[in-house]
Amino acid sequence: MQPEPLFRALSDSTRLRCLALLAEHSELCVCELTHALALPQPKISHHLGGLRKVGLVCDRKEGLWIYYRINPELPQWVDSILKATVTGVGQREPFASDAQALSEMPNRPGGVCSA
């Protein structure tokens, strides 16, 4: 992974908000991210596609749902940057509100989206 695409990906607030939530959860579906960020599904999917293209996230399909997670094969220097960033912004807005909204999402038994 090259530094320029990484920092371009981190420079967008929607992508950074998605990454912050993904870093705190093993994986999330698009509907969970849509709910947490209160943004339309096409916008979330567009940004997740960009993160996938750069190699920051992986996805898997299960039925109608697509689940995303942080790429477990990131280089150590990228992983360190993500961890430091998430730790640094976690208590700030809108990141704290995103986490709260996700935790309060209805129809999410056991932490898995069923909407």
N, C-alpha and C positions, 0 to 999 in steps of 0.2 A: 504494500500500500504506500502510495506517495503522500507526502504531507499536504500538498495543495488541495487535492480532492477531499481529504479528511477535514481540513479546516473550513473549506467551503460548505461541507455538509453540516458542520457544527455552527456555522454562522447564521443559519436560518432558525428562527425561533420555533417553528412547528416541528422541524426535524429534531432539534435539541430537546424539546418537550417530549417527543416520542421516545427518544433515546433514554431520557431520564427515567421514564416509566418502565421501559424495557429492562433497564439496568437493575431495577428494584424487584422485578418479577421474572420468573424463569421464561415465560412467554405470555404474550397477549394476542388476542384476536383484534381485527380491525374494528369491530363493534365496540370493544372495550376502550380502545384509544379514541374512537369517535366520541363516545360518551364522556370520557375524562377530559378531553380537550374542548368539548362542545363545538366541534367543527364538522362540516359535512364529510361524509364518507369518501367522495371522490378526491377531496383535498388531502385527507389522511393517506389514502391509497397512493396518490401521486408522490407524496413525500417519502412514504415507505419504499416505493419503487426506486427512488433516488438513493436511499440509504442502502438498499439491496445491491444496486448497481455499483456503488462505491465499495461494497464488501463489508459494511458495518453490521448489517443484519442478515439473517437467514429466515426463510419461511418454509412452512409446510401446510399442505391443504388437508383438511379433515371434513369430509362432506361438503357443506356449503361454506365452511369457515376457513379462513387463512390465518394461521398463527405465525407471529413474528417473535424472534429472540435475537439477542446480541450474538453476533458470530463468535462461536467459541474458539475459532482458530485465528483470532486477531493477533498481530504481532504484539509483543510485550509492551512496546512503547505506546502503541495505540490504546491498548487496554489500560495502561497507567493514566493516559490523558482522559479517557472516558470516566474512569473511577474518580479522578481528582475533580473533574468537571461536575459530575453528579453530586459528589459530596459538597462541593462549593455552592451549588445552586439549590440543593434540596429543600432548604427552609425558606427560600425566596419565592416571590410570586412571579409567574403563575405556577411554578413547579409544585409548591405546597398545595395549592388549590386543585391542581390536576390529580395529585395523589389522593387527596380527600374525596374528590368526585368519583374516582375509580373505586375507592373503598366503600362508597355508599351506593354503587350501581345496583339497581334492583335486578332480579333474575340472574344472579351470578352465584349460584350455590357452589360452595367449595372453591371459590375463586376462579371458576371457569365460566365463560360467557355462555349463556343459553338463550339469549334474546332472539 
